[in-house]
Amino acid sequence: MKVESTVRPVKPFEILDYEDNKVEVIFYGNVVELPLDEDELDEVKKYSYDLHRLIVRDRENLEVTIQNSLYEWLQFAIATELENIAEKTISERVANTEIDVTTLEETINTIFGGA
């Protein structure tokens, strides 16, 4: 996902504690300093960059493992995010369909004097 911040990432990723022996790996890419308008010259610098999150089991030498195959880890994080978005969309569709069916049943019962 694309984000904006006043903090410029200094490393391509960082590892944060999560829970239950897991960590959150945050990947940063395509960091760009945003140009300031004339009326913003006194403002702090802003940056735009891609941010991807991945939750994994903590393990020994995880940082070195990620550094040694950064591209593959980044691609896995992106794919996992896309999978989660698709899964959420399907769940939302099912929930909306259930609401529609309930509404349809109520309508039919009202029109035809259901049970």
N, C-alpha and C positions, 0 to 999 in steps of 0.2 A: 504494500500500500504506500502511497505517496504521502509524506508528512512535511510540515514546516516547523521549524524550531529556531530559537535563538542560540541553541547549543549545537556546535558542529561536532559530529562524531569523529573521533580521532583514530579509531580502529575499525576494521571491517566487520567486527562482531564483538559481542561481549556475552559473558555467561553470568546469569543471575540465579541465586537460590530460588527454588520454587517450593515444593512440598513433597513429602514422602519419597525422599531420595531421588528427586527429580530436579532438573534445572531448566531455566528458560534461556535459550540462545537467541539473541537478537542480532540480526544481520543488517548492515547498513550498506547502501550502494548509491551510485550516481549522485554524489553530494555536490550541490551547486549553491554558490552564494547568490542570493536574490538581490537584484539591483534595487537601490533605494530611489524613491521619487525625490524631487527637489525639496518638498516640504517634509521629508523624512530624514534629512541628512544628520540630524542629531539623534536619531533612533539607533538602537543596537542592530548589529548585523543579523540578518535572517538567512536561514539555509533551507533548502528543499532537498529531500532525499527519499530513496526507497527504504522501507523498513519491513522486515519479515521476521516473524516469531516462530520458534519451534520449541516444544517441550519434549525433553528426552531424559532418559535415566542418567543420573550422574555416574561417572566412572573415572577411573584413574587415567590421567593424560588426555582428557577430553579436549582441552584447548589445543594441544599439539596435534591431535587427530584431526580436528576441524581445520587447523592451519594448513596441514599437509594435503587436504582435499577440499579446500574452501569452496570451489565452484560446485562440486557435487553436493555438499551440504546445503549450499544456497539454493540449488535447484530442488532439492528435497523439501526444503522449507517452503518454497513457492508452491510446489505441487501439493503439499499438505494443506496449505492455506486454501488453495483452490478447491480441494476435496472437501474441506470443512464448509466452505461457502455453498458448494453444490448440495451437501448433505443438509445444511440448514434450509436451503431453498425447498428441498423435497419435504422436509418436516413441516415447513410453513404451508406448503401446498396441501399436505394431508390434513393439517389442522383447519385450513380454510374450507376444504372439501367437506369435512365433518360438519362444520357450521352450516354450509350450504344445504347439506342433506337434512339436517335438523330443521332448518327454516322451511325447506320444501315439504317435509312431513307435516309441519304445523299448518302450512298453507293448504295442503290437501285435506287435512282433518277439518279445517275451518270451512272449506268450500263444500266438502261432501259429508260433513258431520261424522267424523271419525269416531273411534271408540272412546 
